[in-house]
Amino acid sequence: MRELQADYVVVGSGAVGMAFADIILTESDASVLIIDRYAKPGGHWNVAYPFVELHQPAAFYGVSSKELSGGRLEQGGLNDGLGELATGAQVSAYFDDVMRHQFLPTGRVQYYPSCDYQGDGQFESKISGERFSVTANKKLVDCTHLNTEVPSTHLPNFSVADDVRFMPLNDLPKVSEAPAGYVVIGAGKTGIDACLWLLGNGVDPDTITWIVSRDAWLLDRRNTQIADEFFFETMGSYANQMESLAEAESPDALFEKLEETGYFVRIHPDVKPSMFHAATISTPEIEELRRIKNVIRLGRVKSISRDQIVLDKGVVPTSPEIIHVDCSASALANIGIKTIFTGKTITPQMVRPYQPVFSAAFIAHVELSYADDDTKNRFCAPVPLPNHDTDFLRFTAVSLANQYQWNTEPALRAWIAGNRLDGPSKLLQGLKPDDAEKMQVVKRIQESVPRAAANLQRLLQQVS
Ligand SMILES: Cc1cc2nc3c(=O)[nH]c(=O)nc-3n(C[C@H](O)[C@H](O)[C@H](O)COP(=O)(O)OP(=O)(O)OC[C@H]3O[C@@H](n4cnc5c(N)ncnc54)[C@H](O)[C@@H]3O)c2cc1C
């Protein structure tokens, strides 16, 4: 067994491990040892479906020290005019580049790809079988907690008979002969992507059956743009969100207001969503998806046989001429939260909703800047990941409490404003005090945030 040591031992070279290590390397002279099962950095992006893209603009994804986007706007397609979305291949290549050309040349990084971490400082190469024992002089950083599940690595929780044509959406581009139809199982981000990909390839919407066990509230991608020309969409949407939270008398009234003001959107306006996974979508994508009329809402799939699909609340016919596309993996399978700083271990999680990489960078900065765990945890309460619609209330409450704590610390505020992964600061930095219309939006936010935080506590008492 080979003995190794480093100041920080990071398990997982996905986006979170990379964003964390990046700050340690740029803001300190500490050494970092990175272990991952995969042969390349980038985590689940390496095994994603070939047509995957980020669902947020690439401008604020990746590690703090290196741009991912070329700052371009998409031209044509379903995201016309919005900030470019990197493809999965671009994201993987980006993290590979960061590792090779930024991390390793520092001489302070040891990288162990294709290795399984087994706990207690022990890991083993999956290729050579060599075994290692590693000591973290400062901290072990566990970036595996979120346990992101993707279709290619996921086993469906329903049975599928041998003679059923069944595949994860990863295999769709391998289809070589048009089937009689497609059944898409799942209505999260991957289900949406599968439907859009089929429609984009000219599949007749009437030959697509979409199994939607739960409808979701979605975020309008137009409101996530970080460019001055989108100031009113992005900051205006935040103002709408805060005002809705400040004024709503019940959770139901809140969701109505959030939809009325354009913060939330949904694909099927006649069905009340019960899920919220924070997926982002454009208006043209919604219109495209509405062309699929055969939407099955009979609960979850229990089994698929040669000629029928059994669901919780009914049965629908199928046939061997139909391809069944599995999009039932839940991107975030592990939705429990843990205290982030506990003695010798750091477990990065989101400290700001929708922003795993900003959160990882922020946690690394807090680790380097403050001495004791209590102070670090005060700035880094983990934002619970949403699943049900009402989880939106829980995670917004934690997020506002974190924001309040950050505002008490001028040095943290300055760090956030200077960090490239923080989108809102970029919009506010360009703001001129004589721009009355934009200042009005900022004023709305300032006035509504404290009222939103107070009202949220009342709304939370109304949800179980
Ligand atoms: C389709 C899709 C689109 C998304 N789009 C966006 C987006 O636009 N913006 C956004 O912010 N987020 C997006 N996300 C969320 C995304 O999951 C995060 O951005 C981020 O990639 C998660 O990174 P991670 O490091 O936490 O997880 P992972 O990528 O899963 O990395 C964890 C790593 O840990 C390794 N590992 C686990 N256990 C062990 C072990 N025992 N030993 C060794 N290695 C181990 C794994 O091999 C893996 O490389 C998207 C997710 C999906 C599925």
The ligand as a Gaussian input file, in Angstrom:
#p B3LYP/6-31G(d) Opt

LIG

0 1
 C      -28.684000      16.905000     -17.436000
 C      -28.152000      17.796000     -16.358000
 C      -27.996000      19.165000     -16.613000
 C      -27.522000      19.994000     -15.601000
 N      -27.363000      21.331000     -15.879000
 C      -26.880000      22.150000     -14.915000
 C      -26.696000      23.537000     -15.143000
 O      -26.966000      24.039000     -16.214000
 N      -26.229000      24.305000     -14.152000
 C      -25.925000      23.790000     -12.934000
 O      -25.485000      24.535000     -12.067000
 N      -26.098000      22.493000     -12.688000
 C      -26.565000      21.665000     -13.630000
 N      -26.744000      20.348000     -13.367000
 C      -26.491000      19.872000     -12.005000
 C      -25.139000      19.190000     -11.983000
 O      -25.352000      17.941000     -11.419000
 C      -24.099000      19.989000     -11.255000
 O      -23.874000      21.167000     -11.980000
 C      -22.750000      19.318000     -11.113000
 O      -22.313000      18.781000     -12.344000
 C      -22.742000      18.274000     -10.034000
 O      -21.396000      17.993000      -9.805000
 P      -20.933000      17.064000      -8.651000
 O      -19.461000      17.201000      -8.605000
 O      -21.705000      17.339000      -7.421000
 O      -21.406000      15.594000      -9.069000
 P      -20.813000      14.529000     -10.094000
 O      -20.637000      15.102000     -11.432000
 O      -21.683000      13.338000      -9.973000
 O      -19.367000      14.212000      -9.511000
 C      -19.153000      13.366000      -8.412000
 C      -17.883000      12.617000      -8.726000
 O      -17.577000      11.804000      -7.603000
 C      -17.043000      10.596000      -8.077000
 N      -17.200000       9.579000      -7.027000
 C      -18.336000       9.250000      -6.367000
 N      -18.069000       8.288000      -5.450000
 C      -16.746000       8.020000      -5.548000
 C      -15.863000       7.123000      -4.871000
 N      -16.266000       6.330000      -3.879000
 N      -14.553000       7.085000      -5.258000
 C      -14.108000       7.897000      -6.242000
 N      -14.886000       8.783000      -6.900000
 C      -16.192000       8.842000      -6.552000
 C      -17.828000      10.286000      -9.328000
 O      -17.103000       9.422000     -10.181000
 C      -18.002000      11.689000      -9.926000
 O      -17.001000      12.021000     -10.859000
 C      -27.202000      19.471000     -14.336000
 C      -27.363000      18.099000     -14.089000
 C      -27.827000      17.269000     -15.089000
 C      -27.981000      15.800000     -14.794000

